[in-house]
């Protein structure tokens, strides 16, 4: 929903009714992850995507029907359906898409949710997408850390189970469909609840204000990271040199990272790229970074000779083999990159491969599913 939130809010604020289709579960080689949404507006326009083009036409038609009827629908598209090829889903995947009518009456909480998302405050939205009692279908629970839920799905047992599980998903920044018994029984079946986890953007920390860092910042912003560039040299660490970065910090890298850790602003989704290739900057920084348990990726730029020298310095600083093994150095995948932009792509490719468990090999030379299960939250 995050990708279509601005357009959705424009219609919501003007009092219009729209149809919203959201991917709530995927199987096999589904092209879009849970949480991907498409909005069909009152002027018959469509914003967003649920399948990269495979089933958009069918979801578009269903969304218009749902706006007219007001009744939400959970629809499966895929190779198990007789009409799979008729709606264009030829990739071999299966999608569960939940389609609902959204306006001020059906979704009064949307304004506050959008405000939290825009302010980067963590918030989760749980929606009942399947239940034996039609009256429960479509009920919502808004979950904020350290706050009780401001509504009810129907019983305290349901609320407690969904609230606790949604907080876990929010901590990971991971959308998912949860299954319970009709009254929230954890080992039961009959009720399915989809949770949007609107966690703040994951962070990309780029250390070293060089031309390669500018390219990495651009790619990081494109991938949806909150990008921070940090360098101790004020003449180089300027907003004019890094316009795509969300923050440009003048500080010693190791001191800045330690302060962010102390403030609780580093988590398991954070990626750290060390591009200084200068021992006086990168060794103290890596001493801090490699001792962190909950970081998704740590990469450092430099030649193989630079890497060998850096590794020796880290050993002398007291880091053990397991800590040093967490370092991706030389940084990036072997794409034959030469320019800063090409190098940034190789770094991004390594980060993506690590997150989703990709091999980095050419797809033409591999077998099995193209879209695997993700490895990291």
N, C-alpha and C positions, 0 to 999 in steps of 0.2 A: 504493500500500500504506500510505502514511503515515496516511491517513484512517481506516483500519480496524485500525491496529497495536495499539491498546489491547485491543480485543476479541480479535484474533488471538492476542495474547500470553496473555490470560487462559486461552484453551483450550489453547494450547501448554504453558503452565506446569502445567496440571492433567493433562497427558498425553493429551488428547483428539486425535482426528484430524478435520481439517476440509478442506473443498474451497475452494480459492481461485481465482477467475477474474480475470484481469487483462487489460485492454486493452493490447495490445502494438503495434498499428498501426491507423491510421485513414485513411480516404479519403473525399473529398467532405465532406458536411455531418454528420460524425460528432459526436454531442453531447458525448462525454467524451474527454479527452485520453489519450495513452498513460500508463500507470501507474495509472489508475483501477481500483480493485479491489472485488470483492464476495466476502465470506466466507460460506460455508454451514456453520453449526455442527452439532454432534452432536445438538442438540435441534431440528433442522430450522429454526432461525431463520436469517435472512439479514441481513447487515450490509454497508452500502456499496452502490455502484452502478457498473455498467459502461456504462450507456447512458441514464441518466435515465428508465428505465422501459420502453424499447423492447424489449429482449431479456432482461430480468432473469429471466423465467420459464424460458426455454430454457437460460440459463446455470445457473440453480438446479438444474434437472433433470440437466444434464450434470455439475455439480459432485458431486452425489450418486452418479452412476455412477462418476466418477473415484475418489472415496473408496473405493468398493467394489472397484474393479479395481486401484487403485494405479498405473494407467498414465496419464501426462499426455496431454492432447489439445489441439491447436491447431485452433480452429474459426473459420471465417469466417462472419459474418452480414452480410447486406446485399442490395441490390437485384439483385445478380448471382446470388443463390441462388433456386432454385425455391420455397423455403420462406420467403422473406423476409417476406411478409405474414403467413404463419402464425405466425411468432414475434414479429410486431409491429413490425418495423423499417420504418416507413413514412416516415422522414425523408429518405430518399434517400442516406444514408451507408452506409459499409461499415466493419465492425469486425473485426479479428483479435483473438480472445480466447484466451489460454492458460490452461488449467484444470489445476490440479495438486493432489495430496494433500499436506497439510502437517501434520506432527506432529514429535515429538522425534526420531524415527528418520529421517524423510525430509529433515528440515531442521534438523540440530543447530546450525547457525551462527546461527539466528534470534535467540537470546537475546543474543548479543554485538552483532548488528546493531541490535537494538532499543535496547540500552544506548547505542550510539553516536548513534543518531538522537535519543534523548531528551536526551543531553548536548550536542547540537548539534555533534557532531564529524562532518565530512564522510566519507561512506562510500558506495561504489557496490556494487551486486549485479548480476552478469551471469549470466544463465541461458540455456542452450541450449534453444531452443524448437522447432528443426527441424534434423534431421540425417539423412543416409542410413543411418547406423549407429544403430539403436534404443538401443544401450547408452550412447551419448553424450547422448541426449535427457534433459534435466532436470539435467545437471551444472551446478554453480554455481562462480563465482569471486567472492570477496569482495575488493574493491579499496579500499585506503586510501592517501591521499597519502603519499609518501615511505616506503612500506613495500612489501615484496614480497608477492605474492599468497600466501595461506595454503593453497591447494589447486591442483588442475590440472584443466583440461578434457580433457586427454588427450595433449597434446604441448606442447613448449616454443614451437613456432611459433604454435599456437592461443592459448596463454596470453599471449605477448608482444603479439600483435595486439589481442586483446580488452582487455588491461590498459591499453595505451596509449590506445586509443580511449575506454575507460570513464573514464579520468582527464580527457580532454577534455570529455566530457559532464558530469562531476562539477563541473568548473570553471564550467560554464555553468548548472548546476542543471537539466539537461534530460534527460528520459527518451527513449530511442529504441531501435528495433530495428536492429541492424547485420547486414550480410550478408557472408559470406566463403565461400571454398572449403571443402571438408570438413576440411582440415588448417589452416585459418586463412589461406588465400591471400587477399590483399586484393582481387584482381580476379576472384575466383572466385565460384561460387554453390553452394548446397547446404546451407550451415550458416547459420542465423539465430540471433542472440543478442539477447535483450532486456536492456537495462541500466536498472535503477532508479538514479537519481542522487539519493541522499539528502543533498543539500547543506543547510546551515543555512537557515532561513527567510530570504528576501530582507528587506532592511532598509528601513523607512520612517522618515526623519528629519523630525520636525515641529518647526520653530523658531518660537517665539512662544507663550507660555502664555496663550492667550486662549480664549474660549468656542468659537470656530470650530475651534481646535486640538483641543479635547476631542472634537468631533464627527468630525474627521478621524482622530484616534487610534482611535475606535471602529470606523469603517469600515475603517481599515487593518488592525486586528486581525482583523476579520471576513474580510477578503480573504487572510489568512494571512501578513501581514508581521510582522516583529519590530519593534515600534514604539518609537521613542525620542522623547521630548519634551524640548526643551532651551530654556532661557530664563535670562538673567542675573539675573533678579529672584527671590530665594528666596521671597518672599511669595506669588508666583503659581505657581512651579514646584514643586508638591507632589503627592504620590501620591494624596491624597484628591481632588484636582481632576481627576486623569487616571487613574482606576482601571483602564482598559483598556490603558494603555501598559505595555510591558515594562520600560521605564526612564524615569525622570524626572531630568534632569540640570540642575544649577545651574551655569552657566558662560556666558561670552560665546560666542554661536553660532559666530563665525568661528574662535575659538580651539579650541572643541570639534571642529568639523569638520576643521580642520587636524591635530589630534592623532589623530583616527580614520583619516585618510588615512595619516598617518605609521605608524600601527600596522597598516596593511594590512586594516582592517575595512570598507573601502568597495570595492564591486565594480560590475560592469556591471548588476546587478539592483537596485541601490540607488535609491530615489526620495527626492528632497529637496523638501519643501514649506516655503516661507518665508512665514509668516503675520504677521510683526511689523508690516509696513508702517510702519516707523520707520527713516529713513535711517541713523541711528547704529548700528543692528543689522544691517539687511538689506544695505546696500551692502558693508561689509567681508566679510560672509558670502558674498554672491554673487561677490565677487572670487575667493574660494577655490573655490566650487562650479563656476562657469562655466569655470574653467581645468582642471577634471577631465575626462579623456577617457572614463573608464569609469563613467558614471552613466546610469541609464536615463531619468531624468526630473528636471527642475528647474523648479519653478513658484513664482511669487511673487504674493501677494495685494496688491490695491490698485486704486484707480480708474484710469481712463485718464490723468488728470493725474498721479497718483502714479507710474504707469508711465513717463511721459515724463520726469519729474524723475529717476527712478531710472536710466533709460537714459542720460541726460546725465551723471549722476554716475559711472556705470560707464565711460563713454567717457573721462571725465577721469581715471579711475583707471588707464587704459591698456588696457582690454579692447577687442579688435577686433570688427568686425562679425560674424564667424563665431561668436565666443564668445557675444556678446550674443544672436545668433539662436537659441541653444539654450534660451533662457529662455522659458518659457510664462507670459506676463503680459499682461493680467490672467489669473489662474490659473483653470483649469476650462473646461468646455464650456458653451455657452449653453443652459441648461435653464430659464432664468427663475428661478433659485434666489433665495430670500430669507433663509430661516432658516439657522442654522449647520448643521443636519442636511442640508438641501437643498444647501447649498454644498459640504458634504463629499462628497455624491453626485456633484456636478458635477466635483469634483477627481478623485475615483476614476474617473469615466467617462473623463476625459482620459488618466489613467494607463493604464487598460485599453486604450483605443483606440490609444495609442502602442505598447504592448507587442505587441498582436496585429495592428496595421496597419489598425484600423477607421477608418471615415470620420467617425463621429459623426453620420451622417445617420439618419433614420428607416428601419428595415428595410423598411417598407411602400413606401418610395420608391426602393429600390435593387433591383438584380438580381444574379444570380449566387449564389455560395455564401454561406450565412449564416456558417459557421465557416471562416474563411480560415486560411492558414498563418501561424504567428506570425512577427513581425518581429524581435523581440529575444529573447535567451535569458532 
